[in-house]
Amino acid sequence: ASWHLPRLIGSEQAKRLLFLDELWSADRALATGLVGEVVADEQLHAHTAELATRLANGPTFAFAQTKTLIREGAARSLPEQLQAELAAGLLCGRSADGAEALRASLEKRSPIFSGQ
């Protein structure tokens, strides 16, 4: 928590959450960036299923590259990160998913990604 929270919500909000034992509302957690979105209880299952489907049907190879860039980016300088993004972009462009994205665009259809 002491490493992640300040990076997610800032030092001051992290201190409030860790030191003061406050119960945060969903709206407050959303406003500080602790959570990405809030849905009603009765919509939770349908909403998470829809998100999972979107992610599973997306360019998972590119998602993996992006996750790596995000995870490793905090330890890099901006020029280093830009170089890493260029390398990842070239890798994605040369991937099977990259070729499928281009074909689908030219054929005016939704892509079917393979994760490769």
QUIUR-V630379 format. One record per residue. N is the residue number from 0. PSI is psi in radians with two decimals (999 if undefined). D_LAST is the distance of its C-alpha to the last C-alpha in whole Angstrom. Layout:
n = <N;N>
psi = <PSI;PSI>
d_last = <D_LAST;D_LAST>
This chain:
n = <0;1;2;3;4;5;6;7;8;9;10;11;12;13;14;15;16;17;18;19;20;21;22;23;24;25;26;27;28;29;30;31;32;33;34;35;36;37;38;39;40;41;42;43;44;45;46;47;48;49;50;51;52;53;54;55;56;57;58;59;60;61;62;63;64;65;66;67;68;69;70;71;72;73;74;75;76;77;78;79;80;81;82;83;84;85;86;87;88;89;90;91;92;93;94;95;96;97;98;99;100;101;102;103;104;105;106;107;108;109;110;111;112;113;114;115>
psi = <-0.66;-0.35;-0.82;-0.83;-0.84;-0.58;-0.54;-0.79;0.06;2.71;-0.77;-0.79;-0.62;-0.74;-0.76;-0.79;-0.71;-0.59;-0.57;-0.06;0.74;2.49;2.07;2.43;2.85;-0.69;-0.69;-0.74;-0.67;-0.78;-0.58;-0.18;0.17;-0.58;2.71;-0.51;2.87;2.33;2.75;2.61;-0.80;-0.24;-0.11;-0.89;-0.86;-0.70;-0.79;-0.62;-0.71;-0.73;-0.76;-0.70;-0.79;-0.78;-0.76;-0.57;-0.07;-3.08;1.42;-0.51;-0.80;-0.63;-0.75;-0.73;-0.74;-0.72;-0.73;-0.77;-0.76;-0.83;-0.74;-0.25;-0.54;-0.41;0.04;2.74;2.91;-0.82;-0.68;-0.72;-0.70;-0.68;-0.74;-0.67;-0.70;-0.81;-0.76;-0.69;-0.73;-0.71;-0.77;-0.71;-0.50;-0.02;2.91;-0.68;-0.65;-0.76;-0.70;-0.69;-0.74;-0.82;-0.81;-0.70;-0.79;-0.59;0.03;0.91;2.93;2.43;2.67;1.78;2.59;-0.17;0.29;999>
d_last = <34;36;33;31;33;35;31;31;34;36;39;42;40;39;42;44;41;42;45;47;45;45;43;41;41;37;38;39;36;34;37;36;32;32;30;28;30;32;33;36;36;36;33;31;29;28;27;25;23;23;21;19;18;17;15;13;13;12;9;8;6;9;11;10;11;14;15;16;18;20;21;21;23;26;27;27;29;28;28;25;23;23;22;19;18;18;16;13;14;14;10;9;11;10;6;5;6;9;10;10;12;14;15;16;18;20;20;21;19;17;13;11;8;5;4;0>
